[in-house]
Amino acid sequence: MTSLFQSDPAVLVLEDGTRHVGRAYGARGTTLGEVVFATGMTGYQETLTDPSYAGQIVLQTAPHIGNTGMNHEDPESRRIWVSGYIVRDPSRIVSNWRADESLDDALVGDGVVGISGIDTRAVTRHIRSAGSMRGGVFSGDAASLDEEEQLRLVREAPQMAGLNLSAEVSVAAAEVTPATAERIGNLAVLDLGVKQSTIDNLAARGFDVHVLPQNVTIDDIRAIDPVAVFYSNGPGDPAASDDHVELLRGVLDDGLPFFGICFGNQLLGRALGYGTYKLPFGHRGINQPVLDRSTGRVEITAHNHGFAVDAPLDVVSESPNGYGRVEVSHVDLNDNVVEGLRALDIPAFSVQYHPEAAAGPHDANYLFDRFKDMVVASLAERPTRDETSPQGSARFVSPAARSTTGGESAARSTTEADDDSRARSDSPSREAGIGSGGSAPEARGGMPRETANPERGTQRIPDDTDTEENA
Ligand SMILES: NC(=O)CC[C@H](N)C(=O)O
C-alpha cells in the first residue's frame, strides 16, 4: 500500500478558477471531468464501480474513506469508473475480514487519479450553490503545471450536458445470467452501464438475464424472444441518446413489457415524448426520501443522477408520442423531482432511483416484484400468433384505436406458444456478440405537450446538517 504520509502534492482545480491543494491519492497524473458530490456514509466500493459515474470526479462528503478496503465480492461492475476521486481523510489501514486490497491500491490499479486532504465540506457547499461544474485533479508532474495551464485544461474538458458515454461502459458482446428462481423467460437488458446488483435482482425474479450491448437493434432484441425488456442505469446525458430512445419506441410498439432504472427512466420519459433537463447539482446519496404515490408510502432510497425527466407532476398526462396516459408515480420529497413514471395504457414503468441499492436502503426492492408481476400478467394476456405482427410480436395499439377496433380484447388470450417460450432452455453463460447496425423505427406523429413540470430546476438545497449526517 502506498504510504499516505509520503504522498506528494496534488491540486483540485474547478472551472470557475477555485483551487484546493491536497495530497496525491491513487494514480498520479491529470484527470478531468464533472465534479459531483456523493453523500453516502457507506458503500464507496459500490459507488466507485457504478458505471453511471463514468466521466465524473466524485467527491465523498463522508470524511473518512477506505477503512474497509476493497473486496472481490461487492463490485458493481468490472472496474472503477469514476474519472477522479476526492476525499478528505483516507483510512491509514484496511480493517475488514473481507478486504482483498486497499482502496488506494485499487485506484492505482485502475489508473484513477485521486486527491486527499481536501476540505470536502467547503467544496460541497460551493458546488451546491454554484452547481456541478467541470474540474481537474493534477498530481505527479502535472501538479506543478502552470496554474493557468491547469485551468485551461479544465475549461477545455467536455461538458456532461450533451455527452453520450454508453459505448464506453457497455458490454462488447451479450452475456447471460440464468434465472435463480422459477423461470419466467428471457429478459433483454440493454446495458447502458448495468450494475451487478440489478442483474442479480432480475435473475432472482425468474428471468434469464440477457445483458446486451448498447448498440443492438430491435431485431437483435426480438431474436432472443424476450418476455420483457429492461433499460439500465448509465452515465451521460439522456438528451444525447436518440438511438436508445428510438430502440425503446420499437420495444413499446412491439407491446413488450418494459422496466427502466435511472438512465432507463430518463429514456422511457423521452420515448413517451417528455423532455429531460440537468439538475443544478444532482442527487447522489443513499437517504433520499421518495413518495410512491400509488401506496402513499415514503421510501428512503439510493440515488445517483444529474439529470431528470420533465413530465407533468400532478396530473395524468397523454404521452406526447401517442402511448396513452402516463402518470408520475414517484416524487422526490426534497425537491419534487420526478422519480418514477408509469404508463397506464401500456405495460411500462420506470424509476429514477435505485431499487437495487447496494450499499443502500432496500425500501424500494419491491419494484422488482412489481416488474415480475407485470410481466407475468402480460404473458397471460399475450396475443395468439394470428394476431401478431410478422415479427411475432403484438404492435402497440393506441387507446383510441382500441376503442374503435376492439383491438384490446382481441389481444387477450393465452397460447401454446406462450408455454413454449416459458419452457426452460439451457442458457450459455456467455453468448457470441449481438451486433451493431440500425433499424428504421416506424415514424409516428407526436401530440403537442400540454404541461411542463413547474417545479423543474428548483432543486432543494440541503442544509449543513443534511450534508454532514447524510453525508
Ligand atoms: N445512475 C444513472 O443512471 C444516471 C443517469 C444519468 N447519467 C444522470 O446522471 O442523470
PDBQT file of the ligand as one rigid body, heavy atoms in Angstrom, charges set to zero:
ROOT
HETATM    1  N1  LIG A 501     -27.355   6.413 -12.497  1.00  0.00    +0.000 N 
HETATM    2  C1  LIG A 501     -27.799   6.791 -13.687  1.00  0.00    +0.000 C 
HETATM    3  O1  LIG A 501     -28.333   6.015 -14.461  1.00  0.00    +0.000 OA
HETATM    4  C2  LIG A 501     -27.546   8.224 -14.073  1.00  0.00    +0.000 C 
HETATM    5  C3  LIG A 501     -28.341   8.682 -15.277  1.00  0.00    +0.000 C 
HETATM    6  C4  LIG A 501     -27.791   9.951 -15.900  1.00  0.00    +0.000 C 
HETATM    7  N2  LIG A 501     -26.473   9.735 -16.406  1.00  0.00    +0.000 N 
HETATM    8  C5  LIG A 501     -27.812  11.071 -14.893  1.00  0.00    +0.000 C 
HETATM    9  O2  LIG A 501     -26.782  11.497 -14.442  1.00  0.00    +0.000 OA
HETATM   10  O3  LIG A 501     -28.865  11.536 -14.532  1.00  0.00    +0.000 OA
ENDROOT
TORSDOF 0
